[in-house]
C-alpha cells in the first residue's frame, strides 16, 4: 500500500485520478483541495480529506505527514505553488512528486500536431514552464507530466514522450493521465527526474 497525497482533488484530473486509484489499487489517499465540500462518496477506510491551499505552509505540512507520493494537479499561480511544494516536501522529507504541467512548454509540439500550442506562440504557458523549471531544479524525485488536451474518454491507449522528443498527439483522456500517475506512484524509477508528454495514440 502506498500513501498518496492528491492536491487539487476536486479538479477534473484530480477527481478522475482519485477514482482510478480507488478502483485499481489499495492505496491510502489524502485528498487536499480548497473546497473539499465538492468531494462526494468518501471511502472512510482509505480516504482522508484536508481543506486548504498548497501555499499555506501549515496546511501543507499537515498534508505531507506520512506520505510516499504527492500528485499535484493545480491551477492558479503555478510557479508559487511549485516552489511551496518543493520547500514543503524538502522539509517533510517526502521525495516523490508527480506534477501536471502542459504540452508545449518546451516548444516540443510539431507542426503536424499544432505548433501554435507551443510556448513561443502561447504566452499563457509561461507559468507552466516556470513551475516546471522550479521542480526540475529541485532535488526531488519528480516527474513533470505534460498532457495533451484532456477529454472524458474512457481509453488508456496512450503514448509517452520524454523531454527533448517531439510531442506525439493533440488529445488524451483523463483516465490515461490517471493510469500513468498510478504507474508512476508505484515505481519510483519510472519517469524519475524526467518530464513526460502523454497523448492518445
Backbone as CSV, one residue per row, in Angstrom:
resi,resn,N_x,N_y,N_z,CA_x,CA_y,CA_z,C_x,C_y,C_z
1,UNK,0.842,-1.199,0.000,0.000,0.000,0.000,0.876,1.247,0.000
2,UNK,0.519,2.207,-0.809,1.230,3.468,-0.917,0.345,4.588,-0.387
3,UNK,0.954,5.508,0.345,0.233,6.689,0.815,0.393,7.805,-0.202
4,UNK,-0.705,8.233,-0.790,-0.680,9.195,-1.891,-1.461,10.446,-1.503
5,UNK,-0.821,11.582,-1.635,-1.476,12.871,-1.438,-1.872,13.423,-2.801
6,UNK,-3.161,13.642,-3.007,-3.668,14.243,-4.242,-4.025,15.692,-3.942
7,UNK,-3.254,16.617,-4.507,-3.502,18.045,-4.318,-4.234,18.569,-5.550
8,UNK,-5.371,19.193,-5.319,-6.255,19.560,-6.424,-7.255,18.447,-6.678
9,UNK,-7.694,17.807,-5.589,-8.526,16.602,-5.687,-9.910,16.864,-6.252
10,UNK,-10.372,18.121,-6.262,-11.706,18.424,-6.788,-11.675,18.859,-8.249
11,UNK,-10.500,19.030,-8.830,-10.401,19.375,-10.238,-10.723,18.179,-11.118
12,UNK,-10.843,18.401,-12.408,-11.274,17.320,-13.303,-10.267,16.177,-13.341
13,UNK,-8.980,16.486,-13.395,-7.959,15.432,-13.398,-7.831,14.819,-12.014
14,UNK,-7.891,15.640,-10.982,-7.801,15.136,-9.616,-8.919,14.161,-9.291
15,UNK,-10.150,14.478,-9.693,-11.287,13.602,-9.417,-11.151,12.264,-10.133
16,UNK,-10.785,12.296,-11.398,-10.643,11.055,-12.157,-9.505,10.219,-11.584
17,UNK,-8.416,10.870,-11.209,-7.278,10.142,-10.642,-7.654,9.517,-9.306
18,UNK,-8.349,10.258,-8.479,-8.817,9.708,-7.201,-9.627,8.438,-7.427
19,UNK,-10.615,8.495,-8.307,-11.467,7.337,-8.557,-10.684,6.179,-9.159
20,UNK,-9.711,6.482,-10.005,-8.907,5.440,-10.634,-8.068,4.704,-9.587
21,UNK,-7.503,5.454,-8.642,-6.739,4.817,-7.569,-7.645,3.946,-6.706
22,UNK,-8.848,4.424,-6.397,-9.767,3.635,-5.578,-10.140,2.327,-6.264
23,UNK,-10.272,2.372,-7.576,-10.707,1.193,-8.328,-9.568,0.244,-8.674
24,UNK,-8.343,0.752,-8.732,-7.243,-0.050,-9.275,-6.060,-0.216,-8.330
25,UNK,-6.221,0.154,-7.076,-5.153,-0.011,-6.095,-5.767,-0.178,-4.711
26,UNK,-4.908,-0.472,-3.745,-5.348,-0.459,-2.345,-4.679,0.671,-1.581
27,UNK,-4.248,1.694,-2.309,-3.520,2.813,-1.721,-4.396,3.636,-0.789
28,UNK,-3.740,4.292,0.150,-4.407,5.226,1.050,-4.272,6.630,0.471
29,UNK,-5.383,7.348,0.373,-5.408,8.642,-0.299,-5.704,9.765,0.688
30,UNK,-4.894,10.824,0.599,-5.212,12.078,1.267,-5.621,13.064,0.186
31,UNK,-6.820,13.591,0.303,-7.385,14.476,-0.709,-7.329,15.906,-0.202
32,UNK,-6.558,16.735,-0.896,-6.398,18.123,-0.487,-6.990,19.038,-1.555
33,UNK,-7.784,19.990,-1.112,-8.397,20.954,-2.024,-8.851,22.155,-1.223
34,UNK,-9.053,23.257,-1.917,-9.534,24.452,-1.229,-11.009,24.336,-0.867
35,UNK,-11.768,23.603,-1.681,-13.214,23.481,-1.459,-13.568,21.995,-1.363
36,UNK,-13.330,21.412,-0.215,-13.498,19.974,-0.048,-14.965,19.548,0.001
37,UNK,-15.896,20.499,0.096,-17.313,20.149,0.083,-17.725,19.537,-1.247
38,UNK,-16.882,19.687,-2.267,-17.187,19.108,-3.578,-16.861,17.618,-3.643
39,UNK,-16.165,17.103,-2.641,-15.808,15.683,-2.628,-17.001,14.857,-2.159
40,UNK,-17.329,13.839,-2.927,-18.506,13.011,-2.635,-18.092,11.549,-2.440
41,UNK,-18.954,10.807,-1.750,-18.817,9.356,-1.595,-17.425,8.956,-1.105
42,UNK,-17.022,9.551,-0.005,-15.698,9.257,0.547,-15.648,7.839,1.093
43,UNK,-14.502,7.195,0.882,-14.225,5.871,1.433,-13.522,6.071,2.771
44,UNK,-14.237,5.870,3.856,-13.710,6.177,5.187,-12.485,5.339,5.534
45,UNK,-12.350,4.163,4.921,-11.213,3.281,5.219,-9.944,3.698,4.477
46,UNK,-10.100,4.429,3.380,-8.942,4.704,2.521,-8.707,6.176,2.217
47,UNK,-9.652,7.041,2.560,-9.529,8.439,2.178,-9.584,9.361,3.384
48,UNK,-8.742,10.370,3.335,-8.681,11.411,4.361,-8.700,12.751,3.634
49,UNK,-9.442,13.707,4.147,-9.630,14.991,3.468,-8.998,16.114,4.275
50,UNK,-8.266,16.992,3.575,-7.697,18.190,4.198,-8.059,19.390,3.330
51,UNK,-8.668,20.396,3.945,-9.054,21.606,3.221,-7.968,22.656,3.364
52,UNK,-7.620,23.298,2.251,-6.650,24.373,2.313,-5.841,24.495,1.043
53,UNK,-4.943,25.458,1.043,-4.130,25.771,-0.125,-2.720,25.221,0.025
54,UNK,-2.145,24.838,-1.098,-0.772,24.330,-1.101,0.221,25.416,-0.682
55,UNK,-0.165,26.671,-0.792,0.734,27.765,-0.407,0.630,28.120,1.075
56,UNK,-0.187,27.390,1.822,-0.279,27.569,3.271,0.681,26.575,3.920
57,UNK,1.817,27.029,4.468,2.833,26.094,4.978,2.310,25.135,6.033
58,UNK,1.444,25.607,6.919,0.936,24.742,7.985,0.043,23.641,7.421
59,UNK,-0.834,24.000,6.488,-1.711,23.010,5.865,-0.893,22.012,5.059
60,UNK,0.080,22.513,4.317,0.903,21.627,3.500,1.693,20.661,4.379
61,UNK,2.246,21.150,5.475,2.993,20.283,6.389,2.093,19.180,6.932
62,UNK,0.887,19.539,7.327,-0.079,18.551,7.812,-0.393,17.518,6.727
63,UNK,-0.567,17.988,5.493,-0.936,17.100,4.394,0.189,16.142,4.031
64,UNK,1.424,16.583,4.162,2.577,15.783,3.740,2.972,14.719,4.755
65,UNK,2.483,14.804,5.958,2.891,13.871,7.010,2.545,12.432,6.617
66,UNK,3.563,11.593,6.573,3.366,10.176,6.294,3.151,9.809,4.838
67,UNK,3.312,10.745,3.922,3.047,10.466,2.506,4.260,9.835,1.824
68,UNK,3.974,8.999,0.840,5.019,8.420,-0.009,5.122,9.140,-1.349
69,UNK,3.970,9.603,-1.855,3.886,10.210,-3.189,2.963,11.411,-3.118
70,UNK,3.350,12.474,-3.825,2.494,13.654,-3.966,2.137,13.809,-5.440
71,UNK,0.834,13.879,-5.710,0.351,14.162,-7.058,-0.333,15.514,-7.042
72,UNK,0.148,16.448,-7.852,-0.372,17.812,-7.862,-0.977,18.130,-9.225
73,UNK,-2.277,18.414,-9.221,-2.991,18.843,-10.428,-3.631,20.187,-10.094
74,UNK,-2.874,21.246,-10.322,-3.204,22.565,-9.788,-3.537,23.571,-10.885
75,UNK,-4.180,24.658,-10.480,-4.394,25.805,-11.358,-4.186,27.057,-10.529
76,UNK,-3.819,28.137,-11.206,-3.557,29.380,-10.491,-2.111,29.804,-10.669
77,UNK,-1.522,30.304,-9.592,-0.136,30.781,-9.617,0.802,29.583,-9.507
78,UNK,1.017,28.912,-10.624,1.751,27.651,-10.611,3.199,27.779,-10.130
79,UNK,3.946,28.807,-10.531,5.311,28.919,-10.003,5.338,29.033,-8.478
80,UNK,4.451,29.828,-7.916,4.394,29.962,-6.463,4.020,28.629,-5.808
81,UNK,3.066,27.940,-6.397,2.655,26.650,-5.869,3.778,25.619,-5.974
82,UNK,4.482,25.616,-7.097,5.590,24.677,-7.274,6.683,24.913,-6.241
83,UNK,7.003,26.183,-5.994,8.033,26.491,-5.004,7.582,26.074,-3.611
84,UNK,6.314,26.301,-3.295,5.788,25.889,-1.993,5.868,24.375,-1.835
85,UNK,5.564,23.647,-2.896,5.652,22.192,-2.854,7.079,21.714,-2.638
86,UNK,8.002,22.271,-3.404,9.407,21.882,-3.268,9.898,22.158,-1.848
87,UNK,9.620,23.340,-1.336,10.066,23.695,0.014,9.427,22.793,1.063
88,UNK,8.118,22.574,0.930,7.410,21.760,1.908,7.840,20.306,1.885
89,UNK,8.052,19.765,0.696,8.470,18.379,0.577,9.892,18.188,1.082
90,UNK,10.760,19.160,0.809,12.122,19.101,1.353,12.084,19.055,2.880
91,UNK,11.269,19.915,3.455,11.186,19.980,4.915,10.600,18.695,5.495
92,UNK,9.604,18.120,4.804,8.939,16.916,5.306,9.697,15.634,4.980
93,UNK,10.684,15.723,4.091,11.432,14.535,3.702,10.663,13.616,2.764
94,UNK,9.720,14.180,2.017,8.966,13.413,1.020,9.599,13.694,-0.342
95,UNK,9.933,12.631,-1.083,10.734,12.796,-2.288,9.959,12.740,-3.601
96,UNK,8.907,11.942,-3.673,8.289,11.653,-4.968,7.188,12.660,-5.284
97,UNK,7.394,13.446,-6.335,6.430,14.453,-6.772,6.030,14.199,-8.216
98,UNK,4.729,14.105,-8.459,4.158,13.987,-9.796,3.342,15.250,-10.034
99,UNK,3.735,16.029,-11.030,3.201,17.382,-11.202,2.658,17.561,-12.608
100,UNK,1.379,17.935,-12.699,0.755,18.175,-14.004,1.145,19.549,-14.532
101,UNK,1.692,19.554,-15.742,2.011,20.795,-16.442,1.197,20.820,-17.740
102,UNK,1.812,21.122,-18.850,1.092,21.185,-20.123,2.032,20.867,-21.276
103,UNK,1.475,20.298,-22.315,2.254,20.166,-23.540,2.620,21.559,-24.047
104,UNK,3.731,21.640,-24.747,4.136,22.888,-25.387,5.106,23.732,-24.602
105,UNK,5.391,23.377,-23.342,6.244,24.256,-22.532,7.692,24.257,-23.000
106,UNK,8.086,23.245,-23.763,9.449,23.206,-24.309,9.446,23.445,-25.821
107,UNK,8.328,23.948,-26.349,8.178,24.115,-27.800,8.377,22.787,-28.528
108,UNK,7.822,21.739,-27.921,8.046,20.382,-28.425,6.926,19.877,-29.333
109,UNK,5.891,20.716,-29.554,4.776,20.272,-30.385,5.123,20.496,-31.858
110,UNK,5.152,19.446,-32.669,5.493,19.622,-34.088,4.331,20.232,-34.860
111,UNK,4.619,20.724,-36.047,3.586,21.353,-36.882,2.453,20.390,-37.181
112,UNK,2.760,19.094,-37.309,1.741,18.106,-37.634,0.696,17.961,-36.534
113,UNK,1.056,18.336,-35.311,0.126,18.266,-34.180,-0.520,19.623,-33.930
114,UNK,0.261,20.697,-34.153,-0.255,22.049,-33.952,0.727,22.912,-33.202
115,UNK,1.719,23.436,-33.912,2.797,24.193,-33.277,2.310,25.468,-32.610
116,UNK,1.088,25.905,-32.914,0.560,27.100,-32.255,0.339,26.866,-30.764
117,UNK,0.387,25.616,-30.343,0.260,25.294,-28.929,1.552,25.368,-28.155
118,UNK,2.633,25.779,-28.812,3.924,25.893,-28.147,4.066,27.205,-27.388
119,UNK,4.983,27.206,-26.446,5.236,28.384,-25.616,5.555,29.618,-26.454
120,UNK,6.316,29.450,-27.513,6.687,30.605,-28.345,5.471,31.304,-28.941
121,UNK,4.377,30.554,-29.128,3.166,31.120,-29.713,2.055,31.332,-28.698
122,UNK,2.249,30.832,-27.489,1.201,30.867,-26.479,1.784,31.287,-25.128
123,UNK,1.879,32.596,-24.889,2.487,33.086,-23.646,1.787,32.611,-22.378
124,UNK,0.544,32.127,-22.488,-0.151,31.626,-21.306,0.562,30.421,-20.697
125,UNK,1.415,29.780,-21.486,2.150,28.617,-20.984,3.358,29.000,-20.133
126,UNK,3.664,30.287,-20.056,4.890,30.690,-19.356,4.866,30.288,-17.887
127,UNK,3.704,30.349,-17.244,3.643,29.963,-15.832,3.841,28.461,-15.673
128,UNK,3.356,27.673,-16.627,3.588,26.229,-16.600,5.087,25.928,-16.748
129,UNK,5.738,26.675,-17.633,7.168,26.460,-17.840,7.970,26.863,-16.603
130,UNK,7.627,28.004,-15.995,8.364,28.437,-14.805,8.185,27.440,-13.671
131,UNK,6.983,26.909,-13.524,6.743,25.902,-12.485,7.571,24.652,-12.751
132,UNK,7.607,24.214,-14.001,8.411,23.037,-14.344,9.887,23.291,-14.078
133,UNK,10.360,24.481,-14.399,11.774,24.819,-14.158,12.098,24.747,-12.661
134,UNK,11.191,25.222,-11.822,11.404,25.177,-10.369,11.508,23.732,-9.896
135,UNK,10.624,22.899,-10.376,10.624,21.495,-9.965,11.873,20.780,-10.480
136,UNK,12.249,21.048,-11.711,13.417,20.388,-12.293,14.713,20.829,-11.625
137,UNK,14.724,21.999,-11.015,15.921,22.481,-10.310,16.003,21.938,-8.886
138,UNK,14.953,21.248,-8.452,14.921,20.735,-7.078,15.700,19.426,-6.976
139,UNK,15.851,18.958,-5.756,16.478,17.662,-5.523,15.474,16.539,-5.386
140,UNK,14.203,16.805,-5.703,13.156,15.810,-5.543,13.217,14.734,-6.629
141,UNK,12.613,13.606,-6.341,12.394,12.571,-7.352,11.075,12.905,-8.049
142,UNK,11.158,13.818,-9.004,9.963,14.362,-9.642,9.685,13.696,-10.979
143,UNK,8.435,13.783,-11.393,8.054,13.578,-12.784,7.092,14.698,-13.151
144,UNK,7.471,15.512,-14.118,6.561,16.508,-14.683,5.763,15.804,-15.776
145,UNK,4.441,15.930,-15.722,3.558,15.279,-16.693,2.958,16.346,-17.589
146,UNK,3.168,16.196,-18.893,2.700,17.183,-19.869,1.608,16.572,-20.747
147,UNK,0.353,16.673,-20.341,-0.722,16.076,-21.149,-1.104,16.945,-22.327
148,UNK,-1.631,16.269,-23.349,-2.338,16.985,-24.400,-3.663,17.495,-23.841
149,UNK,-4.508,18.021,-24.721,-5.839,18.461,-24.286,-6.584,17.256,-23.762
150,UNK,-7.011,17.314,-22.478,-7.653,16.124,-21.936,-9.158,16.158,-22.120
151,UNK,-9.686,14.929,-22.326,-11.110,14.766,-22.574,-11.661,13.667,-21.671
152,UNK,-12.934,13.346,-21.846,-13.631,12.412,-20.962,-13.683,10.991,-21.505
153,UNK,-12.817,10.671,-22.466,-12.776,9.306,-22.978,-12.396,8.302,-21.897
154,UNK,-12.792,7.050,-22.080,-12.513,6.001,-21.104,-11.323,5.122,-21.492
155,UNK,-10.595,5.529,-22.524,-9.491,4.712,-23.014,-8.206,4.973,-22.230
156,UNK,-7.324,3.976,-22.246,-5.961,4.143,-21.715,-4.954,3.815,-22.814
157,UNK,-5.291,4.201,-24.015,-4.435,3.951,-25.180,-3.583,5.195,-25.409
158,UNK,-2.451,5.252,-24.684,-1.674,6.485,-24.728,-0.204,6.243,-25.061
159,UNK,0.433,7.308,-25.481,1.850,7.325,-25.853,2.592,8.269,-24.925
160,UNK,3.804,7.875,-24.532,4.650,8.702,-23.684,5.835,9.218,-24.494
161,UNK,6.136,10.500,-24.353,7.355,11.064,-24.924,8.147,11.722,-23.801
162,UNK,9.448,11.811,-23.996,10.339,12.372,-22.988,10.747,13.800,-23.370
163,UNK,11.279,14.517,-22.414,11.778,15.860,-22.679,12.829,15.791,-23.783
164,UNK,12.701,16.666,-24.751,13.616,16.659,-25.886,13.067,15.917,-27.089
165,UNK,11.953,15.190,-26.904,11.322,14.487,-28.011,10.082,15.244,-28.475
166,UNK,9.745,15.076,-29.747,8.550,15.722,-30.290,7.302,15.128,-29.658
167,UNK,6.348,15.993,-29.358,5.080,15.548,-28.781,4.327,14.732,-29.815
168,UNK,3.588,13.698,-29.355,3.050,12.719,-30.290,1.634,12.925,-30.772
169,UNK,0.841,13.749,-30.097,-0.551,13.897,-30.497,-1.228,15.002,-29.716
170,UNK,-2.460,15.328,-30.071,-3.104,16.522,-29.521,-3.923,16.242,-28.266
171,UNK,-4.604,15.086,-28.201,-5.568,14.824,-27.134,-5.115,13.669,-26.249
172,UNK,-5.778,13.555,-25.086,-5.552,12.420,-24.191,-6.740,12.362,-23.227
173,UNK,-7.084,11.170,-22.786,-8.173,11.050,-21.817,-7.649,11.283,-20.404
174,UNK,-8.520,11.781,-19.551,-8.162,11.934,-18.136,-7.850,10.578,-17.510
175,UNK,-8.535,9.544,-17.974,-8.276,8.198,-17.460,-6.853,7.768,-17.799
176,UNK,-6.375,8.132,-18.986,-4.993,7.814,-19.357,-4.009,8.513,-18.431
177,UNK,-4.277,9.772,-18.113,-3.413,10.500,-17.186,-3.408,9.790,-15.832
178,UNK,-4.584,9.386,-15.367,-4.690,8.692,-14.084,-3.928,7.378,-14.101
179,UNK,-3.992,6.658,-15.212,-3.262,5.401,-15.322,-1.757,5.637,-15.226
180,UNK,-1.275,6.666,-15.901,0.146,6.990,-15.828,0.534,7.385,-14.403
181,UNK,-0.286,8.187,-13.745,0.002,8.593,-12.366,0.080,7.368,-11.461
182,UNK,-0.826,6.431,-11.628,-0.807,5.205,-10.826,0.489,4.442,-11.049
183,UNK,0.909,4.301,-12.288,2.167,3.599,-12.595,3.360,4.323,-11.974
184,UNK,3.381,5.634,-12.099,4.491,6.414,-11.549,4.525,6.332,-10.020
185,UNK,3.348,6.333,-9.404,3.278,6.284,-7.945,3.810,4.974,-7.392
186,UNK,3.722,3.911,-8.179,4.137,2.592,-7.714,5.528,2.200,-8.183
187,UNK,6.157,3.042,-8.975,7.513,2.741,-9.464,8.351,4.016,-9.387
188,UNK,9.153,4.174,-8.312,9.905,5.421,-8.137,10.979,5.657,-9.194
189,UNK,11.301,4.622,-9.978,12.304,4.792,-11.028,11.680,5.204,-12.359
190,UNK,10.396,4.922,-12.526,9.721,5.264,-13.774,9.551,6.777,-13.873
191,UNK,10.055,7.363,-14.938,9.930,8.807,-15.115,10.696,9.627,-14.100
192,UNK,11.667,9.007,-13.434,12.391,9.712,-12.373,13.185,10.891,-12.925
193,UNK,12.955,12.069,-12.354,13.622,13.310,-12.760,13.537,13.513,-14.270
194,UNK,12.324,13.309,-14.769,12.063,13.443,-16.196,10.761,14.217,-16.389
195,UNK,10.536,14.646,-17.619,9.315,15.347,-17.994,8.668,14.524,-19.112
196,UNK,7.481,13.996,-18.837,6.843,13.064,-19.749,5.632,13.685,-20.428
197,UNK,5.646,13.710,-21.742,4.455,14.059,-22.508,3.543,12.844,-22.591
198,UNK,2.246,13.082,-22.577,1.285,11.977,-22.722,0.190,12.397,-23.670
199,UNK,-0.060,11.562,-24.677,-1.092,11.825,-25.671,-1.717,10.525,-26.109
200,UNK,-2.924,10.624,-26.654,-3.602,9.439,-27.200,-2.857,8.953,-28.435
201,UNK,-2.698,7.648,-28.529,-2.021,7.076,-29.705,-2.858,7.282,-30.949
